[in-house]
Amino acid sequence: MIERIDLLDGLEILDPVWIPLPDGTRVAARIILPARSAQIPAPAVLEYLPYRRSDGTYRRDAVRHPYIAAHGIAAVRVDMRGSGDSDGILSDEYLPTEQIDACAVIAWIADQPWCTGNVGMFGISWGGFNALQVAALRPPALKAIITVCSTDDRYADDVHYMGGCLLAVDMLPWASIMLAYNCRPADPQVVGPQWRESWLTRIEETPRYSEIWLDHQRRDAYWQQGSVCEDFSQIACPVYAVGGWADGYTNAVFRLLAGLTSPRKGLVGPWAHTYPEAGVPGPAIGFQDEAIRWWKHWLAGEPTGIMDEPMLTTYIQEPVRPASWYPERPGRWVADVHWPSAASGQQDWFLSGQGLTDTSREAELIVIGTDLRHGADAGMWCSYAVPGDYPPDQRGEDGRSVTFDGPVCDQPYDVLGFPVVKLRLAANQSSALVAVRLCDVAPDGASLLVSRGVLNLTHRHDHASVIPLEAGEFIAVEVILNAVGHTLLSGHRWRLALAPSYWPHVWPSARIVTLTLDTGGCMLRLPTREPQNTDNRAGQFGPAAGTPKVGITDLRLDSRQRYERYDQVRQQWELHDENDHGAFTRQDGLTYDHRSADRYYIQIDDPLSARSVCEHDIRIGRGDWQTRIETWSELRCDAEYFYLDNRITAYEGDQVVSRRAHHYRVRRDGI
């Protein structure tokens, strides 16, 4: 059955629409058609996600999809296989099955009488990932994509591993979110009485993603699949790549522009993991209009002028007082005709006992000991613009590191791109890591984190192999820090900080590590940028669009508590991150309620005491139909193994209908 609801200016919502896949599986869709699409076919754009169109993304879809349809483009939102009201099991992220299904959905859309046959694909995060992955398969009807907050490299820049280190702050928390998400039931009003059977089957058959990810601690074929950087030439359609400096995925924008040969554009603002029209930190921009210009050009052949503009537009941030949240970041927009840019240069700083110097000095040996509290002020790897996400003042972190300060800047200048740090190190253990932070130090001493990077030293040659260290043997390594767009102002200085741990950002080495730095040849290379004439035209975006009424009543607003505890007697440090994601009721009476907590523990003299625990409580119901999912996940270790425990409890009303417990052990592979 298709429910038809008239919307503004003659737009029409079709929901649910069942799209058949070649193997007989059905996926559920919402389609918003432009006015008169029955008489005049329109191009279409697809957003293809596992986050449930009926509740998970219901609010944000109502901002974006009607806007697209109001500009003459059909907007299609599909629950992928195993999610929402669709059939099947969601067995993992970014599987070939997911991409093949998307190609079938695109072909189905192109074949509809209301479609011209030209289809685009867009999305943020997971939807940005699969837009790139599907583009690499070249379905004939796919003419262009917009990818927001995504990555071209699933191993190098995602929630699992960074620099060959286990990303503790995100890997288990994200796996636990997906565990809870995958256990949510379909809506009985949509799928009928079989909802219960499909719900229990999902709980029974959906694997724990954390187990899969820990089975692949190196960059092997598992991660290469779905990483479009393996062969950029596979993507032939135009790509618009978008990111934000507070997001975890911005590096990919610069790699995509440099690696692709198809028509392409890039945009990087100050934002966290959000669409730019809702961008925080601000300024938010009218990105919906920018997207319409893109779609009109590539799907309808209309001359919007978007491809006459510079390839890359970025927001260069200026220093701000360090804080765990900002409503807005000061800065300015700049534009580069191409990337890599002719405006790019480099500035080299050499490491020495005197700090950062512009000429190399006589080599010295500097010992870098471990303080397992280093990382306490790291903030989140990927910010969702929630208070508490951003790294606060780094002076505490700097005191737990070895630091190198540069001279006070006498003339402001910009850096844009990837800072690179070259080091010569020896470790006292066979496995070790190095964490590198780049900070902007204000005249009053406040230390603002600008960029960072980590490297598992057993991955010093590549991330596909593990080569143990020889105690005391010096090795040369290169740490590529996250891309940055920043102005160093007069009176400020750079600070480079080095440490052998960064908990809970990354999982600590199995033993206490002491690094020795041989400063000979060690350097920081900054990518500088000169002003360009094109900068005068940068950032001429319209205002961010308002939020339309979406038929939702908030029952409880979002809130968060993020706090540390330190027991000086037990010498145990804890970080608690407790989130109330709020509750709301839809027009039809469906209620959605979600709370979660992530907690991290370590004793400051014992890296094997590292432990993370994640909990979720999700309640979905309507009238007499009430469901609840509780999940609990824990990751801990010893010197040889990681240990994973996952528990799931499902309720219908007050009755437990499923209870599952899973215990898993996997050997540490150089981590």
N, C-alpha and C positions, 0 to 999 in steps of 0.2 A: 504494500500500500504506500502511496506517495501522499504526504500531507502538503497541501498548497496554502500558502499564507501570503496575502498581498502585503507589500512593504512600500516604503516611500517611493513616490513618483512612478508607480507602476512596476517596480521591481517585484520579482516573485521568488519566494523560497520554496524549494522542493526538498523535503526531509521527512522520512529517510528515502534515499534513492539507493537501490541495491545494484552494485556493479559486479557482474560475474567475471571471475578469473578463469583462465584456461583449465585448471584442475577441478572446477566446480565450486570452489570457495567463493563466498559472497563477501564483499566489503561494503560498509555503510558510508553514505555520503550525504552532505548537505550541499545543494547547488543554489546559488543566487543568480537569477537570470536578469539581464538588462531589460528595460522596456522595449517592447515590440520585437523581442528575439524570435518569436514564432514567425514573424514576417521577414525580418532582416537578421540573418545569422551573425553571431559575434565571435571574436576570438575568446579564448578561455585561459585561465591560470589555475594551477593546481597547488594546493598545500596538503601535504601527505604526511600524517603524523600518528604516533601511538598515544597521544595525550588526551583523546576523547573529546570529540566535538560537542558532546551534549553537556559536559560539565568542566572538564579540565581546561579547555581553551575557549569556553563559551563566551566569556566576557571580552577577551581580546579579539576573537573572530568577529564579534559584532561591531567592533571599531573599524576593522579593515575590509572585510569582505563586502558589505553593502557599499562602501565607498568605491571599491573596484567596479562593482556592477553598475553603479550610478554613472560611471564614465564609459559605459558601453562594452564592458568586458565581463564575461561570465566568471564567477568565482566558485571554485569547487574545493570543498574541504572533505577529505577522506580519512576515516579511521583505518589505518593499515591492518593487515592480517593479524589476528590475535589481540586486537585492542578495541576498546569501546564496544560498539554493537556488532562489529564484524566477526566473521567466523574465524576459527583457527587458533593457533598458539604463536605467541611472539617469542621465538626461541633465543634471540640475541639481537644485539644492535647490528644494523647495516649488513645484513646477510645478502648473498646473491638473490635469494628468494624475494626479499623485500624490493630489490631493484627491478627484478623481472616483473613482479606484480605491478610496480609503478609504470613500467612500459605498457603493460596491458591496460591499465587505467587510462593512460594518455591516449592510447589508440581508441579506446571506447569513447572518450570525450570527443576526440576529433571526428568520430563517426556520427555524432548526434546531429539531428536536423537543426538545432539551434546554434551549432558551432561552425565557424568557417573552415575548420580543419587545422588552424594554427593554435598551438598550445604553448603556454609558458609554465614554468614551475618556480615556486619560491618557498622560503621558509627560514625560520630562525632556529639555530642549534640543530636538533635532529633533522628538521625540515631543510635546513641549509646544507647539512651533510648529504642527505639523499638527493637534493637537487644537483649537486656536483657529481655524485656517483651515477645517477641516471643519465645525466648529460654525457658522461663518458661512454655510455652504451649507445648513444646516438639514435634514439627512437625517431622515426621520420617526422612525426608531427611536432616534436619539441623544437621550438624556434629560438628560445632564449630563457635564461634563468636569472633569479636574484637570490644570492646566498648570503645570509646574515648570521654573524657569530658562529662560524663553522670552521672546519679545518680540511686541509688537503692531505694531512698526514695523521693517521689515527694513532700511531705510537708516539710521535714526537709532541703532539699538541692536542691532547684530549684528557679526560678525567682519570686516566689509568696510570700513565708513566710520564715523567718529565726528565729528560737528560739521562734516561736509563734508570731512574730512581722511581720507586713506588710512590705515587701521589697520595699520601695518606689522608690528606684533608678532603679529598674528593672521591677516591675510588670506592671505598666501602660506603660512604654516604650516598653516592649515586646508585650503586648496586642495590642498596637497601630501599631507595626511592622506587626503583624499577620493580623490585620484589613486591612492594606494596601496591604499586600501580597495576602490575600484571594480575594481581589477585582481586581486582575490583570486578563486580558483576556487570553484565550488560543490563540494559533497561527492559524490564518485562513489557512495558507499553510499546516497545519497538520490536523486540525479538519474539515475544510471546512466551508461553509456558516453558519452553526449553531453556529459559535463562538460567535456571538452577543447575541443570545438567552441564551446560557450557561453563558456568562459574566454577563448579567443583572440578571439572576437567582441567581448567586453567590452573587452579591451585595445585592440582596433582602433577601436571605435566610440564609446566613452565620451569625451566632450569634456573638455578641461582647464578646470575651473571658473574658475581665475584669469583666463583670457582673457575669459570671459563677464563676470565681475565688473568687470574694468577697461574693458570696453566701455561700462559704465554708471557714469560717475563722478559723475553728478548723480542726484537723486531723481526718476526718470522712471517711466514706466508699468511698467517691469520690476520696480522695487522696490515700487511701489504694489500690484501683484498679490501677494496673500498677506500684506499688511499690514492687519490687521483694524482698525487705527485709522482707516483711510479711511472706514469706516462702522460704528461700534460697534453700531448698531441692527440689523445683520444677524445678530448673535448673540442668540438668544432663549433658549437653554438655560442652566441654572445653571452658573457658572464658579467654580472654586476656584483662585486664582492664588498661587503659592508662589515665594519667592526667598530669596537670602542676601546679606548685605552683602559677602562676599568674591567673589561671582559677578559676571559681567559683565552680567546681564540684569535686575537688580532694579528698575530704573526702570519697567519695564512693569507691575509689580504695582500701583503707585500710579496709573498712567494707566488701567489696566483698571477699577479700582474707581471712578474718577472718571467714566469714559466709558461704561461698560456700564449698561444699564437692567434687564437680567435679574437674577435672584437671584445674589448673588456674595459671596465671602469672599476675604480675603487673609491671607497669613502670610509674614513675613520674619524669618529667624533670622540668626545670625552666620555661616552656612555658606558654603562655596565651591560649586562646580558639582557638587553631590551631592544625592541624596535626603536629607530631614531625619533619617531614622532612622539614616543613616550620616554625619550632618553633622559636618564638620570645617571650621573650628574649632567645638568644642563650645560649649554643650551640645547633643548630639543629643537627639531627642525620639522618642516612639512614634508617628511619623507614619502608620505602617501602620494603627494603630487609628483615627486621625483620618480616614484615607481610607475605612475601612470604615464609619464613622459617616456620611460623606458619601454613599457608594454606597447604604447601606441606606435613607437618607432619600429619595433621588431615584430610585432604581431599584426599590426594594421597598416604598416607602410606609410604612416603619417609623418610629415617633416617636423619633428619637435625640436630639433637642434641639439639633442642630448649628446650625440656623438661628435659634435663640433667642439665640445668643451674638453678641458684637460682630462687626462686619464685618471689622475689621482687627486682627490681633495682630502686634506687632513686638517685636523684642529691641533695646532701647536699649543700645548698647555704651559702656563706660567706657574711659578711656585705659589704654593698656598700653605697656610698654617696646617701642619699635619693633623688629621682627624680621622676617626673611624667611619665618617660619612660626610659627603658634601652634597648640598642641593645643586650646586653649580660650580664649574671650574673656570677661572679666568683664562683667557687665551685668545687666539685669533685663527681664522681659516687661511690656509695657503693652498696653492694648486700647482701641480707638476704635469707638464704636457705628456711626459712618459715616465715609466718606472722600470728600471733604475733611472734616476733623474740626472740631467746635465748639471743641475744645481747642487749635486752632492759632492762633498769633500770628506776629509778625515782629519782628525786631530789625535795625535798619539801622546799618551802619558806613560811614563816609566815608573815601575814600582821600586822603591828603595827605602832604606831606613829613615829617610827624610820625608817620606810620603809619596805623592805623585809629583814627578818632576818632568819638565819638557825635554830633558836630555837624559840619557842613560848614565847611571852612576856605577861605581864599583860594586860588584856582586856581594851580597850579604846573605847569611842564613837566618831565617826568622821562624821560630817555632809557633805553631798554631794548635792550641789545645782544644779539647771538646768541652763545651758547656751545653748539656742536653736541653737547657731552657731556651737556647737560641732557636727562634721561630715562634716564640710566644706572642710576638707582635707582628706576625706575618700577614694577618688578615686572611681573607679567602683567596684561593687561586682564581676562581671565577666569581665575580660579584654579580648579584642580582639586584643591586641598588637598594639593598636592605641595610638600615643602620647597623653598624658593627662589622660590615664586610671589609672595609678598607684598612690598610695598615696604618696604625697610629704613628706618633713620633718614634723614630727609630733609635733614639739615643740609648734606650735600654738594650736593644739588639746590638748596637755598635759596641757597647761595653762587653758583650758576650762574644765578640769577634776580634780579629786583628784588622785594624783599619789603616787606610792610606789616604791622607788628605792632600788635595791639590791647593795651589795658591788661590787667593781671593781674585775673583773675576773683575777686571776693570772695564770691560766692554761686553754688553749682552750678545749672545749668539745662540743659534738654534741647533739642536740635534734632531735628526729624523732618520730612523732606520734601526739596524741591529748593532748595538755595542758588542764588541768582541774583547774578551780578556784572555791573554796568553800567559800561562803559568808553567813554572818548573817546580815539581813537587815530589816529595818522598813521603811514604806513609809507613807506620810501624805495624800495619796489619795487611793481610792479603786482600781485604776488601775494604773500600773506603769511598767516601764521596766528598765533594767540595761544593759549598754553597757560596754564591757570589751575589752581593747586593751593590747597586749603584744608587747613591743618595745625593740629594741637593741640600747642602748645609747652609742655613740662613745666617745672617750676621749675629743673631742672638743664640746660635747654637742648635736651633731646631733642625732635625734631620728628617727630610722627606724622601720616602722611597720612590725612586724614579723607574728602576728596572731591576731585574734579578734573573738568575739562572742557576741551575744545578747540574752536576755531572757525576754519574757513577764512574769512578776511576777504572773499574774493570771493563768499562765500555769505551775506553779511551780511543780505540781505533774505529769502532762502529758499534751500533746497537744490536747487531746480529750475533756478535760473539762476546764471550766473557773470558778475559785474560787476567788471572789473579796477579796481584802486585807482589813484587819481591820486597820484603821489608828493608827499608833504607835505600832502595834504588830510586834514583831520580827519573822522572818521566816528564815529557813535555805534553801539555794538554791545551786545548782551546775551548773556552766556554762561551757560547753565543747567548747573550742575554736577550730577553724579550724586546721586541721592537718598541721604540719610544719616539714620541714627538714632544720636545720639551725645550724651553728657553732657560738658559742659565743667566740670571740677572747680575748686574754689577753688585759687588759686595757679597755675592754667594760663592761657594766653592763646591767642587766635587769631592765625594768620599767614596772610596771603594772598600768593601768589607768582605773578608774571607773567613769561613768557618767549616769544620768537618761534619756539621749536623745542622738540621733545619726542621725540627719536629714542632708541630704535627704536619707541616707542609709536605715533607717527604719522610718515608720510613727510615729510621736510623740504621746505621751499620750494626753488625752483630756484636762488635766489641768496641770499647772506647778507643778512638783513633787520635793519634797525634800526627799532624802534618808538619813537614819542614819545607819551607819555601826558600828556594834559591832565587834571589831577585834578578840574577843575571838573565837578561832577555825577557823578563816579565813585563807586560805592558797592558794598558787599556787603550783600545782604539775606538774613538767616538765618530759616528757618521754625522758630519756637520752639513748644514744646508744654508745656501746663500739666498737672499730674497729674489723673487722673480716678478716680472711684469704681470704674469698671470695671477699673482696673489691678489691683485686689485679686484678681480672678478670672482674670487673664491667665496664660498659660503653665502651666495645669494639665493637662499632657500626661502620658501614661504613659511608662514607660522605653522607651528604644530597644530593639527586638527583637534577639535574638542572630542569628548567621549559621548557617543549617543546613548540614549536610553536603551537598555538591553533586556528589560523584563526580569531583572534580578533584584532581590531584596537582601541586603546584607544583614545577617543575624549577629555576626561578631567580626570585627575588623582584625587585620593581621597585627601581630605583636611579636616581639623577640626579646629574649634575655641571653646575653653572651657574656660570660664572666670566667675569671680564673680563680683557682684555689691553690694555695701552696702550704703544705704541712711541713714545717721546719723540722719536726721531730722525725717523721717518717721520710722526709726529703722527697715527697711525692708532689708532683705538679699536675693539675687537672685543668682542662678547658671544657666548659659546658656551653653548648649552643642549643638553646631550646626555642623552638619556633611554633607559634600558633598561626597557622596559615589562614585562619578565619573560617567562617561558615556563611552560606548564603542559601536562599530559596529561589528557585526559578518560578516563572509564571504558572507552570503546570503543577506546582507543588513539590517538585523534586528538590531535596535538600542535600547539600554537600558540606562536609565538615572534616578538617584535616589538622592534626597536630603531629609534631615530630621533635626528636631530640638527638643530637650527635654529641658524644663525649669522648675526650681523649685523655689518656693517663700515661704518666711515665715517672719513674724514680730517677732523680737526676744523676745517680751514679751507676745506672744499670740500663743500657739500651734494650736489653731483652725484656724489660718490664713494659715496653710500649704496647698500648692496647687501645683500640677504638671500639665504641659501642654505638649503635644507631637503632632508634625505635620510631615506629610510625603507627598512627591510629587514624583510620579513615572510615567515616560513616556516610553511607548513601541511602536515601530512603524516600518514600512517598506514601503518606497515609499509613496503612497497615503493613506495607512492604518496607522493612527496615533491615539494612545489612551493615556489618562492621568488619573491618580487617585490622588485625594487630600483627605487626611484624617486629622482630628483634634480631639484630645481627651483631656479631662480634668478630674482630680480627685480632689475633695475638700471635706470638712467635716464641721460638727458642733459637739457638744458634744455627740449627739445621733446617727448620721447617716453619711455615706459616700454618696457623690453625684457624679455620673458619667455622662458625656456628650460625645457623639461621633457623628461626622459629616463625611459624605462621599459625595464627588462630583466626578462624572465620566464624562469624555469628550471623544467624538469621533471627531477628528479634533478639531475645536473650539466650537462645539456644546455640551451643557450639555445634557447627555442622562439619567442620574440618579442623584438624590439628596436625601440623606437620613439623618435624624437627630433622635437620640435616647437619651432619658433622663431616668436615672435610680437612684433609691435610695435604700440603704440597711442599716439596722441597724448595728451599731458597736457592735461587740461581744467580749468585753473584750480587744479590741485593741485601 
